[in-house]
Amino acid sequence: MRVIYNDAARAPESLEHDLHLHFVSKDQLLREADFISLHVPLLDSTRHLIGEPELRIMKKNAILVNTSRGPVVDEAAVAHALAEHWIAGAGLDVFENEPHVNPELLRLDNVVLAPHIASASIDTRREMSMLAAQNAVAALEGRRPKTLLNPVLWNPPKPESKT
């Protein structure tokens, strides 16, 4: 499979080489990709990143997947594009006005709608709780937590002297 991507920050050349990634412009990605999967934070610059202009240049057989944040796509435009078959389908597990879903999307058979609950299984939540507890114990014992997010701030407590 040829993997093309676009991002505000291009991946290091070594990573592109190792993973066989091809950096392209946003327009080229929209014109060429069979599947477009969005993985961006919600910022002013990403709000309605995908709207009518973008949907119109996508391939007729393209599938749009949004698992990032709802307002990254213009739901009304996506509903229109799906109804008019500008694109083949969409998979959305986040919505622009959660918990409300655009009613036009609910009428379509070429969209999969799911709540943003991928981590809500009992097993996953149990593992998340255990990891949080293990990290807390490690920190209290002066050991570096397994999933430390800010390693530059890690300053373990100094052992107490016995004098």
C-alpha positions as CSV (number, residue, x, y, z in Angstrom):
1,M,0.0,0.0,0.0
2,R,1.3,3.4,-0.9
3,V,1.0,5.7,2.2
4,I,0.8,9.4,1.6
5,Y,0.4,12.0,4.3
6,N,0.3,15.7,5.0
7,D,1.1,17.3,8.3
8,A,2.1,20.8,9.6
9,A,5.4,19.2,10.6
10,R,7.0,16.8,8.1
11,A,8.3,13.5,9.6
12,P,12.1,13.0,9.6
13,E,13.4,11.6,6.3
14,S,14.7,8.5,8.1
15,L,11.1,7.8,9.4
16,E,9.6,8.4,6.0
17,H,12.1,6.0,4.5
18,D,11.7,3.3,7.1
19,L,7.9,3.4,7.0
20,H,7.7,4.1,3.2
21,L,5.8,7.3,3.7
22,H,5.4,10.0,1.1
23,F,4.8,13.6,2.1
24,V,2.4,15.4,-0.2
25,S,0.5,18.6,-0.3
26,K,-3.0,18.6,1.2
27,D,-4.5,19.0,-2.2
28,Q,-2.5,16.1,-3.6
29,L,-3.5,14.0,-0.7
30,L,-7.2,14.8,-1.2
31,R,-7.0,14.1,-4.9
32,E,-5.1,10.8,-4.6
33,A,-6.0,9.1,-1.4
34,D,-8.5,6.2,-1.3
35,F,-8.8,6.6,2.5
36,I,-8.3,9.8,4.4
37,S,-7.9,9.4,8.2
38,L,-7.8,12.6,10.2
39,H,-5.5,12.7,13.3
40,V,-5.2,16.4,14.3
41,P,-6.0,18.4,17.4
42,L,-8.8,20.9,17.3
43,L,-7.2,24.3,16.8
44,D,-8.5,27.4,14.9
45,S,-6.4,26.2,12.0
46,T,-8.0,22.7,11.9
47,R,-11.6,23.7,12.5
48,H,-13.4,22.6,9.3
49,L,-10.2,21.3,7.9
50,I,-12.4,19.2,5.7
51,G,-15.4,21.1,4.2
52,E,-17.1,21.3,0.8
53,P,-14.1,22.5,-1.2
54,E,-12.0,19.6,0.1
55,L,-14.8,17.0,-0.3
56,R,-15.3,18.1,-3.9
57,I,-11.7,17.3,-4.9
58,M,-11.6,13.9,-3.2
59,K,-12.0,10.8,-5.3
60,K,-15.5,9.4,-5.8
61,N,-14.4,6.1,-4.2
62,A,-12.7,7.8,-1.2
63,I,-13.6,7.1,2.4
64,L,-13.2,9.8,5.0
65,V,-12.4,8.8,8.6
66,N,-12.5,11.2,11.5
67,T,-11.4,10.0,14.9
68,S,-9.8,13.2,16.0
69,R,-12.2,15.9,17.0
70,G,-15.7,16.6,15.6
71,P,-15.3,20.2,14.4
72,V,-12.4,19.2,12.2
73,V,-15.0,18.3,9.6
74,D,-17.9,20.3,8.5
75,E,-20.7,17.7,9.2
76,A,-23.2,19.4,7.0
77,A,-20.8,19.4,4.1
78,V,-19.9,15.7,4.7
79,A,-23.6,14.8,4.8
80,H,-24.2,16.6,1.5
81,A,-21.1,15.0,-0.1
82,L,-22.3,11.5,1.0
83,A,-25.9,12.1,-0.2
84,E,-24.6,13.4,-3.5
85,H,-22.0,10.6,-3.8
86,W,-19.0,13.0,-4.1
87,I,-17.2,10.5,-1.9
88,A,-18.1,6.8,-1.3
89,G,-18.3,6.9,2.5
90,A,-17.3,8.1,5.9
91,G,-16.6,6.8,9.3
92,L,-17.1,9.2,12.1
93,D,-16.7,8.5,15.8
94,V,-16.6,12.2,16.8
95,F,-19.2,14.8,16.0
96,E,-19.2,18.5,15.5
97,N,-21.8,19.3,18.1
98,E,-21.5,16.3,20.5
99,P,-23.6,14.6,21.7
100,H,-25.8,15.7,18.8
101,V,-25.3,14.3,15.3
102,N,-26.3,16.1,12.2
103,P,-29.7,14.5,11.4
104,E,-28.8,14.2,7.7
105,L,-26.0,11.8,8.6
106,L,-28.5,9.5,10.4
107,R,-30.4,9.0,7.1
108,L,-27.4,7.8,5.1
109,D,-26.3,4.3,4.5
110,N,-22.8,5.2,3.4
111,V,-21.6,6.4,6.8
112,V,-20.7,4.6,9.9
113,L,-21.3,6.6,13.1
114,A,-19.9,5.5,16.5
115,P,-19.5,7.2,19.8
116,H,-15.9,8.1,20.7
117,I,-15.5,5.3,23.2
118,A,-12.6,3.2,21.9
119,S,-11.0,3.1,25.3
120,A,-14.2,2.4,27.2
121,S,-13.9,-1.3,27.4
122,I,-13.6,-2.8,30.9
123,D,-10.2,-4.3,30.1
124,T,-8.8,-1.1,28.7
125,R,-10.0,1.0,31.6
126,R,-8.6,-1.6,34.1
127,E,-5.2,-1.4,32.4
128,M,-5.3,2.4,32.4
129,S,-6.1,2.4,36.1
130,M,-3.3,0.0,36.8
131,L,-0.8,2.0,34.8
132,A,-1.8,5.2,36.6
133,A,-1.3,3.4,40.0
134,Q,2.1,1.9,38.9
135,N,3.2,5.4,37.8
136,A,2.2,6.9,41.1
137,V,4.0,4.2,43.1
138,A,7.1,4.6,41.0
139,A,7.2,8.3,41.5
140,L,6.7,8.0,45.3
141,E,9.6,5.5,45.4
142,G,11.9,7.8,43.4
143,R,11.7,5.8,40.2
144,R,10.9,7.2,36.9
145,P,7.3,6.6,36.0
146,K,6.8,4.3,33.0
147,T,4.7,6.8,30.9
148,L,6.3,10.0,32.0
149,L,5.1,12.8,29.7
150,N,7.6,15.5,30.7
151,P,10.9,13.8,31.1
152,V,12.8,17.1,31.3
153,L,10.9,17.9,34.5
154,W,11.7,14.6,36.1
155,N,13.7,15.3,39.2
156,P,13.6,12.3,41.4
157,P,13.8,12.9,45.2
158,K,17.3,12.5,46.6
159,P,17.8,9.6,49.1
160,E,17.7,10.7,52.7
161,S,21.1,10.6,54.4
162,K,21.4,8.5,57.5
163,T,23.6,10.9,59.6
